[in-house]
Amino acid sequence: MALRPVQLKHLKNLFQIGTDEQVAKALDKIHPSDISVLFSELNEDQMKRLVDCLLLVKKAGKTLKELPEFILPDILEFIEIEKIAKIINRLDLDDASYMLTKIPENKWQTILEGVEIRRRINLEKLLLYPEDSAGSVMNPVTFSVSIEKTVAQAIADLQTFPERETVFYVYIVDGKRLEGVIPLRNLVIADSKASVRDIMKKNVIFIQATSDQEDAAQLVSQYNLLAIPVVDENKNLLGVIAVDDVIDIFEEEATEDIYHMAGLSGEDRAFTPVLTKIKKRSPWLLVNLTTAFLSALVILFFEATIAKVAALAAYMHIIAGLGGNGGIQSMVVITRSIALGEMEFSRVYQAIGKEMLNGLGLGIIGGMLVALIAGFVEMSPYLGVIALVSMVFNMIFAGFMGASVPLVLKWLKQDPAVGSGVFVTTIVDITGVFIFLGLATIFLDKL
């Protein structure tokens, strides 16, 4: 349950007047996700003290892990190297690896020198995997049982496994090769004398270590798994990705897509220095400036038409604006379908067709409203008809562009979210203005 405002206020007051021990005692009773909201309320020195208090109750790592991905690097910059090493020592290996990736690589070696040797070796292995791969987010500590063992022996092994509270499935191996899986419940209720070979499921859902982490998340979601094993090219068991990690992956990918749609870099965060923000955002600003000039050129081309019927200047923005909005809606729907693995390229034409039909329907509804307003306010039925026809054609085109651009980017092996919004809105805006002013020019003597 989240902290109530009064509780948050009390905690902040205690943080101001209490000792580290008093603050730590209070923090020990609060869930890490609730503690994490405090970081946004504190300055740099107070953040350092909060981390010190969390270290006293061994909650620093779990709390920092709850921070949004794009804020965590800023917080870690304030924490001393030796304290980060202490935090890394207490986290699960997959969480420790995640934490390290949010720190500049030139600090890794210094931090790892303060980490226990066996843990350091495992962390260095995880860090070798490509960023955002299944191997980079897996926990290499996993429970597996030899295919030659009995159920009783497997249960005995589980009882001595140090991290048995994280076990959802028992993975059956021949040497290191993954051969089968037994849900924990099935193991417990099975005949203790039976062989694990006889009760295991042979069709194991697994993911290659070099595959994208998003693919692993989709498999867990598709098959309603609590965890998914990670293997190498020889199907040797390397680790496991649990469902809590999958939630983090979905959140990370969603945030990344939102940033990309807005033309932002993942390095552009709330506390990023202003000069860095300007450097990261200026390329997309220049792209938007270029596309704005393209729209302006189309309007200038019809300058004489607008000069004769000033009302066209108002209605062309309505046509362009609604078309751009329709295109963005189609783009978001298709991008989401691609991200969740719902979009099969054999059904691409069907998806595009549905978005175009949707555009037709919305175009008729919106166009009729605009036509009625134009006809009533401007006392020009021809202007209303031109607005209606322009709206219908532009909304159909918006559906086509909104569906097509993400699919083309995916076909080109690019992130469908990157720049899609800019391309869709620009092309739809220009097209809508061109159709509207073009028809107005043709029927200018009627207006």
Residue pairs with C-beta under 8 A, 6 or more apart in sequence:
2 34
3 11
3 30
3 34
3 37
8 37
8 38
8 41
11 26
11 27
11 30
11 38
12 38
12 41
14 22
14 23
14 26
15 23
15 38
15 42
15 46
15 49
15 50
18 26
20 49
20 52
20 53
20 56
21 56
23 49
23 50
23 53
24 53
24 54
24 56
24 57
25 57
27 35
27 53
27 54
27 57
27 59
28 57
28 59
32 59
32 62
32 63
32 65
32 66
33 63
33 66
35 54
35 59
35 63
35 66
36 63
36 64
36 66
36 67
38 50
39 47
39 50
39 67
39 71
39 75
42 50
44 78
47 75
47 78
48 78
48 79
48 80
51 60
51 64
51 78
51 79
51 83
52 83
54 60
54 63
55 83
55 86
55 87
58 90
60 83
60 86
60 87
60 90
61 87
61 88
61 90
61 91
61 95
61 96
61 99
62 91
64 72
64 75
64 76
64 87
64 99
65 91
65 95
65 98
65 99
67 75
68 255
69 102
69 251
69 252
69 255
70 255
70 266
70 269
70 270
71 269
71 270
71 271
72 99
72 102
73 102
73 103
73 269
74 269
74 270
74 271
74 272
76 84
76 99
76 102
76 103
79 87
81 107
81 110
81 111
81 114
82 114
84 99
84 103
84 111
85 111
85 112
85 113
85 114
85 115
86 114
87 99
88 96
88 99
88 100
88 111
88 112
88 114
88 115
88 119
88 123
89 96
89 114
89 115
89 116
89 119
91 99
92 139
92 141
92 166
93 119
93 122
93 123
93 126
93 139
93 140
93 141
94 126
94 137
94 138
94 139
94 140
94 239
94 241
94 245
96 119
96 123
97 123
97 126
97 127
97 136
97 137
98 137
98 248
100 108
100 111
100 123
100 127
101 127
101 131
101 136
103 111
108 127
112 120
112 123
112 124
115 123
122 140
122 141
125 140
126 135
126 136
126 138
126 140
127 136
129 135
129 136
129 209
129 210
130 136
130 210
132 212
132 213
132 214
133 209
133 210
133 211
133 212
133 213
134 207
134 208
134 209
134 210
134 211
134 212
134 213
134 215
134 216
134 230
134 241
135 209
135 210
135 230
135 238
135 239
136 213
137 213
137 216
137 241
137 245
137 248
137 249
138 209
138 230
138 238
138 239
138 240
138 241
139 166
139 239
139 240
139 241
139 242
139 245
140 238
140 239
141 163
141 239
142 171
142 229
142 237
142 239
142 240
143 157
143 158
143 161
143 163
143 164
143 167
143 170
143 171
144 170
144 171
144 172
144 173
144 237
145 153
145 154
145 157
145 170
145 171
145 172
145 173
145 196
146 172
146 173
146 174
147 172
147 173
147 174
147 179
147 180
147 196
147 197
147 200
148 195
148 197
149 157
149 195
149 196
150 192
150 193
150 194
150 195
150 196
151 187
151 190
151 191
151 192
151 193
151 194
151 195
151 196
151 199
152 192
152 193
154 170
154 182
154 187
154 196
155 187
155 188
155 192
158 164
158 167
158 170
158 187
161 167
166 242
167 184
168 183
168 184
168 226
168 227
168 242
168 243
169 181
169 182
169 183
169 184
169 226
169 227
169 229
170 181
170 182
170 183
170 184
170 187
170 196
171 178
171 180
171 181
171 204
171 229
171 237
171 240
172 178
172 179
172 180
172 181
172 182
172 196
172 197
172 200
173 179
173 237
175 236
176 236
176 237
177 234
177 235
177 236
177 237
178 204
178 206
178 229
178 231
178 235
178 236
178 237
179 200
179 202
179 204
180 196
180 197
180 200
180 201
180 202
180 204
181 200
181 201
181 204
181 229
182 190
182 196
182 199
182 200
182 201
186 199
187 196
187 199
190 199
204 229
205 219
205 223
205 225
205 228
206 228
206 229
206 230
206 231
206 235
207 215
207 216
207 219
207 228
207 229
207 230
207 231
207 241
208 230
208 231
208 232
208 233
209 230
209 231
209 232
209 238
209 239
213 241
213 249
214 249
214 253
214 339
215 341
216 228
216 230
216 241
216 246
216 249
217 246
217 249
217 250
217 253
218 340
218 341
219 225
219 228
220 227
220 228
220 241
220 243
220 246
221 246
221 250
221 340
222 341
225 243
226 242
226 243
227 240
227 241
227 242
227 243
228 240
228 241
229 237
229 239
229 240
230 237
230 238
230 239
230 240
230 241
231 237
231 238
232 238
253 339
256 266
256 417
257 335
257 339
257 415
257 417
258 417
259 265
259 266
259 268
260 415
260 417
260 418
260 419
261 332
261 335
261 417
261 420
261 421
262 421
263 281
263 284
263 287
263 288
263 419
263 421
263 422
264 280
264 281
264 284
265 280
267 276
267 280
268 276
268 277
268 280
268 281
272 280
284 422
287 419
287 422
288 422
291 422
291 426
294 426
294 430
295 320
295 426
295 429
295 430
295 433
298 430
298 433
298 434
298 437
299 306
299 316
299 433
299 437
301 437
302 312
302 437
302 438
302 440
302 441
305 312
305 437
305 440
305 441
305 444
306 312
306 313
306 437
308 444
308 447
309 383
309 440
309 444
309 447
311 374
311 378
311 380
311 383
312 383
312 436
312 437
312 440
315 370
315 374
315 383
315 387
315 436
316 432
316 433
316 436
316 437
318 370
318 387
319 370
319 387
319 390
319 391
319 394
319 432
319 433
319 435
319 436
320 394
320 428
320 429
320 432
320 433
321 429
322 366
322 391
322 394
322 395
323 391
323 394
323 395
323 397
323 398
323 428
323 429
323 431
323 432
324 398
324 424
324 425
324 428
324 429
324 432
326 359
326 362
326 363
326 395
326 398
326 399
326 402
326 428
327 398
327 399
327 401
327 402
327 424
327 425
327 427
327 428
328 402
328 421
328 424
328 425
329 402
330 355
330 358
330 359
330 398
330 399
330 401
330 402
330 403
330 424
331 401
331 402
331 403
331 405
331 406
331 420
331 421
331 424
333 355
333 402
333 403
334 343
334 351
334 355
334 402
334 403
334 406
334 407
334 416
335 406
335 416
335 417
335 420
337 343
337 351
338 406
338 407
338 410
338 416
339 416
343 351
343 407
343 410
345 407
345 411
348 407
351 403
351 407
352 399
352 400
352 403
352 404
352 407
355 399
355 400
355 402
355 403
356 396
356 399
356 400
356 403
357 399
358 399
359 395
359 396
359 397
359 398
359 399
359 400
360 392
360 395
360 396
360 399
362 395
363 391
363 392
363 393
363 394
363 395
363 396
364 388
364 392
366 391
366 395
367 387
367 388
367 389
367 390
367 391
367 392
367 395
368 388
370 384
370 387
370 388
370 391
371 384
371 385
371 387
371 388
372 384
373 384
374 380
374 383
374 384
374 387
375 381
375 383
375 384
378 384
380 447
382 443
382 446
382 447
383 440
383 447
386 436
386 439
386 440
386 443
386 447
387 436
389 435
389 439
390 432
390 435
390 436
390 439
393 435
394 428
394 431
394 432
394 435
394 436
397 428
397 431
397 432
398 424
398 428
398 432
401 423
401 424
401 427
401 428
402 424
402 428
405 416
405 420
405 423
405 424
406 416
406 417
406 420
407 416
409 415
409 416
409 418
409 419
409 420
410 416
440 447
